Amino acid sequence: MSGQPQLYPDQKPTVTHATTGSGGQTKGTTPVWLQRLSLCVLVLFCVYLGVLVMVLPWWPRIWDHNMFIQARPTLAAILHNGAVRGVISGLGLLDIWIGISEAVHYRDYRN
């Protein structure tokens, strides 16, 4: 069986460290301003989407008079139920909670 390659080599993998570039910053790390900007975008997106999902089921002009929902009677019967509206609003609250939690537990990753 000397013709077959060894499936599990005995050598351990070597770890290579990132080299430093100009300005003393290690390659492979994101600048702090970009980390903070992405956090702001994430928090704004989560809060905006959460408010939208929380409010839309209780807005009769959007939810009750929706042509997509009215074209499907079984779906309309389910989505006009108050408990289903509450569950959807709860998902919106959960999304807002995720956005705020990300902002509270934020840490800069520096070298």
N, C-alpha and C positions, 0 to 999 in steps of 0.2 A: 504494500500500500504506500510505497514511497512516492507515487505519482500524484497523489491527492494533496491539495493544500490543507494546511492545518486550520480548522475552523475556529479554534480558540487559542490564540497565541499566548505564550507564557509571559510576554513582556507587558509591563504596566504602561498605560498611556502617559506621555509626558505633558506637563502643564506649561503652557507658554504664557508669560506675563505680557500685558499690553505695554507698548512703548510710549514714551511721552513725546508729544508733538510740540509745536511752538506754543509758547505761553505757559508751559508747565502743566497743561491739562492732559490727562491720560486719554488716549484714543479709546473709543468705545463707550465713553460716558456722555450723557446728554448734558448740554449746558443748563445751568440752574434756571435761567430765564425761560427756556423752552419747557422745562418741567413745570414751572409755575403757570405758564400760558396754557399748557395742555390741561392742567388741573382746573383752571378757570373755565375753559371751554367745556370740559366734562361736567363740572358742577352746573353751569348755566344750561347745558343740554338736559341734564337729569331733572333739574327743577322745572324747566319749561315743559318738558314732556310729561312730567308728573302732574303738573297743574292742569295741563290739557286733558290727560286721561282721567283725572279726578273730576273735572267739571263737565266734560262732554256728555256723560250719561244722564245728567240732570238738566240738560238744556233742551227743552221740548222742540224748539225750532230745528235743531240739528238731529236729535235722536229719534223723536217720534215721527217726524215728517221726512224721513230719509227714504228715497226711492229704492235704494238697494235693499233696505230692511223690509219695506212694504211689499216688494216683489216676492219675498219668501215668507209665507205666513207662519211656518213653524219656527223659523228664526226670529220673526217678529214677536211671537208669543213668548219665546225664551228671553229675548233681550228687553222686553218691556216689563219683565218681572223686577220688582224692587230689590230682591236679594241679589240678582245678577248685576244690577246697576251698582249695588253696594260693593260687590266683589271687585268690579272693575275700578271703582273709585278707590278701593283699598290698594289695588295695584299701583294706582297713581301716587298714593301716599307712600307706598314702599319705595317707589322711584325717587320721590323727594328725599326720603330718609337716606337712600344710598348716596345721593349727591351731597347732602350735608355731612354724612359720615366720612366720605372721601375728603372733604375739605378739613374736617376736624383732625383726622388721623394722617394728614399729609406730612411727609418728611422729605427734605432735600437729600439727594444722593450725590455726595461729593467724595473726593479722594482725600 
